[in-house]
Amino acid sequence: MRPSEALDALRPAVREAAARHRTANPRVFGSTLHGRDRDGSDLDLLVDALPGATLFDLGALQDELQALLGVPVDVRTPGDLPVSFRGQVLAQARPV
């Protein structure tokens, strides 16, 4: 299944999972956003870590979303993105 298809079917559940793991503002970027995702592609998800969030929260979110969606998921915060393309991703990312 393409990540875009999985996301379309389960958007509310993705937002709920993000909130449970001390993150907010989940946004899609990368191939899924641009309609270039394929079977086997990953879902690139950008989130804002809330106060008190740890790497364990981000990892747990990633694990939960992979199980929920049945596709590979890459969870990032803006600070995780390389400076060379951070601005472009932040400008293009769209809310889940």
N, C-alpha and C positions, 0 to 999 in steps of 0.2 A: 504494500500500500504506500502511496505517496504521503509524505508528511502533511501536505496541504489538505488532503482528504481526511486524514485522522483529526487534524486540528479543526476543520470545519464541523465535524461531527461532535466534537467534545470541548468546544470553546469554554462554556461555563465551568466545566470540571477543571480545566487548566487554570482558570482564574482562581477558583476555590483552592486548588492545591498551592498556588503561589502564595495566597494569603496565609495558609496554614504553616508555611515554612518561612515566615518572617521576611517575605519579599512583597514588593508592590509593583504596579505598573508593568506587567508582562507585555513584551513587544516582540514581534517577529521581525527577523532580518535574514538576509542571505537568499539562497535559492528558493526557499518557500515563498518569501515575500515577492520575488520577481517572477514567479510562475515557472521556474526552471527546475523544480524538484522532480525527482524520479523515484521509483521503487528503490529502496536502499539508501536514499538521501537522508541526511539528518535534519532535524528541526532546530534551527538556530533561534534561541530565545534569550532576550535581554531583559533583565529584571533589576529593580533597585532594591538593594539590601536595606532592610529597616534596622533601626538601632537594636543592638543585641544579636543580630544575625551573625552566624559563623559559617565557616566553610562546610561544616556538617549540615547546616540548613540547606545550603546550595546543593550539596551532594544528594541529600535526601529528596529534594525537589526533583533533581534530575532523574534519580532512580524511580520515583513515583510516576513521573511523566512518561518515562520509557515504558513502564509496565502498563500504564493507562492507555497510551496511544499505540503501542506496538511498533514504534519506530525509534531509531536512535535520536537522542535529544542532547543538545549542547547548551547548557545554561551559563550565561555570562552576565557580569555586571559591567557598567560602562568603564570602570577602572581596570577591568580585565582585558579590554580591547587595546591593541597596539595604537599608539598615538598617530601613526601614519594613516590609519583609516577610521579612527574613532569618530571624528566629526561627521564623516559621510554616513556611518552606520546610525549615529544618533539622529541625523536629519531624515533618514529614510525609514527607520524602524516604525512599524505600525502596531497599534494596540491589538492584543488578543481580544 
